[in-house]
Amino acid sequence: MPRFFSPSLIAGLPLRSLHRVFPAAAADYFFGSLPRCAFSSILINGLPFDRGNRGAESLSVCRRLLRNEGNVLILFPEGTRSVTGAMGRFRSGVGRLVEGTDLPVVPCHLSGAYRAFPKGSFLPRPVRLVLTIGSPRTYGGLPRGRETVDSEHRRLAAPRRVGQHDLRCFQGRG
């Protein structure tokens, strides 16, 4: 899911905390040109995240940011938009960020995102988005490694009935 949807997630937060919200955004794309850099920095307070060989350094910056109580980091565990609309495999970075800690992770699902802005589209379409926010969870007690990331992905990706809506929470270890 693209960071273009970060404003939709930010809208679910209290107004007083907006200056402490940092959506992680792919450095190579969102900070690669002046217009995108201005959008990412000024409008959504984006945090450049290197998806390549400097990913560990980006995770270290995220850890330092989260040490300050009240800061909010928005991460999309798949790392990219889906080409089909189906949830993709979680990347391991989010798991490495939260494993062994009691940092609260709040799973969210943004329904309608694929229809609004499919991968390869130049402009978003006018589509209703529905943000579902799950309960905070921590991952300090789970074993480290890819197996745990994959297991959590399967568990969080399974649809659950909540009232009249299916809830697929997908921010967690990944």
N, C-alpha and C positions, 0 to 999 in steps of 0.2 A: 504494500500500500504506500503510495507516495506521501512525502512530507507535505504536499499540498493540502492534505486532509488534517494536518496538525491544527489549524484554526478550529475545525469542528470538534476536536478533542479538547482544545483549550477552552472552548465555550462552555464545557461542563464543569469548569473550575470556578471557585469564588473570584470575583473581580479583584479583591485585595491581593491575590497571589499571582496575578498575571506576570508581574516583573520577575518572578522567580521560577518561571516555566521555561524549559529549554528543550525544544524538539531536536533530537539528533538528526542531522541531515547529511547525506552523502557529499563529502567535500568535493569530489571530482565533478559532480553535477551542479549542486546548489550553490557552490562558491567558485565555479569555473568561469563565470562571466560577470561583468559588472551589474547588469540588470538582475540576474538571479541572486547574486551576492547581496544586493540591496534588499530584495524581497526577503531573502532568508534571514538577514541580520536585523533589518529594521522592523519589518512587519511581523515576523514570527519568532524573533529572538533565537534563531537557529544556532545550533552548536555543530561546527564542522566535524564530521566523522569519516575517517579514512577507511574505506572498505578494502583497501589493498594490503600491502605488506607493513603498514604502520597501524594496523587495527589495534594492536596491544597498547600502543601509545594513546589512541583515542579512548580505549576502555579505562586507562589510567586517569585521563582527564574527567571522564564520567564519574569515576569513583570519588575523585577530589570534590567534584561538584555536589555529589550526594552526601558528603560528610557534613555539609551545612544544612542543619535542620530547616525544613520548610521549602527547600529547593525541590522542583519536580522535573524529572527527565522523561521525555516521551521517546520511546523506542518502538520500532515496528520489528518484531522478532524475525520476520521473513526476509527483511533486508531489501526487498524490491516488490514491485507490483506483480500481481498474477497475470498471466496471459489468458487464463480461462475463467477467472473469478473464484476459483477454488483456493482454499488456504494452502500456501506453500510450506515447504519444510522450514522449520525454525533454524536460523543460523546459531552458531554456538556462542556468539559474543554476549548476548543477554544472559545466558546461563553462567558464563564465566564472570560476568559483572556481579551477579547476586548470589552465586553459590557460596555457602559457608557464612552468609551474613543474615542479619535479621532486617535487612532493608525491605520495607513493604513494597510489593509489586501489586498494582491494581490492574487486573485484566479488563480489557475493553474490546468491544466489537462495534465497528462502524458499518452498519448495513446500508447497502446501496452504493458503496464506494466504487465497486467495479463498473457498475452501469454509469455512474457519474463521470468517471475518468479512466476508461480502459487504457492499458499500456499501449503506447504508440499514438495516442490521441494528442492533438496539439492544444485543444481547449476543453475544459470540462463541460459536461452537459447538465441542464437543469433537472436534477433528480433529487427526490427527497432522501435525506440521510437520517438514519436513526442511530443514535449513540446509546449503547447499553454498557453500563459500568458495573463491574463485578465487585465482590468483596476483596479487600486487601489480603494478600497471602505472603508468606515468607518461605525461603528455601534453605535456611541454615542447616537443617537436619538431613538433607538429601545428599546421597553420594555424588561426587563429581564425575563428569564424563559424558560422552555422546549418548550412551544408553539412557541416562537419566533425562537428557534433553529430549530425545525421541519419545520416551515414555510420557513425559509431561505434555509434549505436543499432542500426542494421541488423546490423552485425557482431556486437555483443554479444548481440543477441536471437536470432541463429541457433542452433538447438539443436546441441549437440556431444555425442558419446558419451564418457562418462567411466566406465569400468567398466560397470556395469549401469544407470547413471542418465543421463538427459539433463541437461546442465548449461546453464542459460541465465543467464549472468552479466549483470547489468544495472545495476551502479553504475559510472559512468564519466563521460565528458563528457556533459553534458546540461543 
